[in-house]
Amino acid sequence: MQRAFLDSSVLFSASYSKTGHAHDLVRLSAAGQLMIVVSNFVLGETRSNLADLKPQRVDEFDEILATAAMEIVHVPKEEIVNAAQLIVLKDAPIIAAAKIAKVDMLVSLDRKHILGKPELETYIHAPILTPIEAFQRLKAAK
């Protein structure tokens, strides 16, 4: 089974709308076709952002947590410090977690700091994709 690290932008999007490709990834996970990998940092950031911006969607987030096949990785502080040499500090926990988890892909909507950065793909040893790219790749691999 493929393993995809989802950052908080993707989990927020999946919680916000049941029609997008972020939510499609959650559906694949619930169907046993994808292992979603996250960190406690991602879970906390997603919950906080939803509570601040779309509190009515927190229940959807909780449903995702209850139904998706999900692995939570612990990220040592030194790994975050190492990753911070390649990316802004606020996003270093994402990159560090994806590297530690040895995922098949990192899925993000962060075009400013994460997407389109080949040095980050080299660092984590995996492609960094948008939800639609990840969904298409997973469907093509079936």
N, C-alpha and C positions, 0 to 999 in steps of 0.2 A: 504494500500500500504506500502510495506517495505521501510524503510529509511536507506540509506547507506552513511556514511561519507567517501568521497574519498579524500585522501591526494594528495599532488602535484605530487608525483611519479606516481600515477595512472592517473591523468589528463594529465600529460606529455606523458605517454605511449599511452593513448587514442588519443591524438593529433598527435603523431608520426606515429602510425600505425592503419589502419582500420581493421586489421585482428586479433588482439589479444583480449583477454578476457576483458581488460580494456575498449576497444571500444565497446565490446558486452554489457557492463554495461550501457554505454551511449546510445546505441540503445534501451535497455530495458526502459530507462528513457524517451527517445523521444517517445516511444510507450505507455507511461502512465503506465508502469508496475513497475517502481522504482522511488522513489524520491531521487535524489542526494542531499546530504547536504555538504556544504563547508563553509569556512570562507573567509573573505577578505584576510587574510594572505595566504591561499592556492591559491586563485586566483592570487594574486600578485607574489607569488613564482613561480607558474607555468608559468605565462606570462614572467617573468624575465629569467627563465631557458630556455624557448623556444627561446626567443629573442637572448640569448647568444649562445646557442648550435645548434638550428635548426630554424633559423628565417623564413625559408620557411614554417614552420608548424604553425605559429601564426594564419594564416587564418583558419586552421582546428580547433584550440582552440576556436576562435571566433564563428565558426559554432556550436561547442558543446554548448557554452554558450547560443546561440540563440535558439537551438532546444531541449535541455534537460530540463526535469522538475527538477528545481533546487531551493533549499532553501539556503539562505546565513545567517549564524548565526554570531552574534556579541559576542566577547569574552572579558569580563572585564579583566583588567591587573592582578587583584588578583587571578583569576582562572588560569592564565598562571603561576604565581608564585607558586601556590599550585601544579600544575602538574609538575613543574620543580623539585620538590622533588623526583619524580619517574623516570625522564627521562632527557636526555641532554636538555639544554635550547632551542636549535634550534628546537627541536621537541615538546616542551611543548605546543605551541599554537595548535598543531594538537590534542593532547590528551585532552586539556582543551575544545576545541570546540566540540569534539565528546561527551564528558561528558555532556556539557551544552545542546547539541541538543537532547540528549536521543535517539540516533539512534539504529537501530536494529543490525548494524555491522559497524565496521571501516575497510576500505579496503586500503591496503598499499602494497608497494613493498620493504619497508625498513626492510630488514632482520637483519640489525645490531642493530637498536634501537627500533623497534616497534613490528615486528612479533615475535611470540614465547615468549611473555612476559606475563604470566598469571596475574601478578600483575597489568598490565595496563588494561587487560580485566576486572578485578575486579573493578578497579577504574572507568572505563567508563560504567560498567554494560552491556557490549556487547562483542561478539567475535571479534577478530581481524583476518581478513582473507586476502589472496591474491586475486587478481581479478578472477582467475579460481575457487577458493573455493567459493567465493561469487556468481559467476555465477551459479555454480553447485547447491548451496543451494537455490538460487532463482528459478531455473528451477524445482528442486525437490518439491518445495512448491506449484507449480501451480496446 
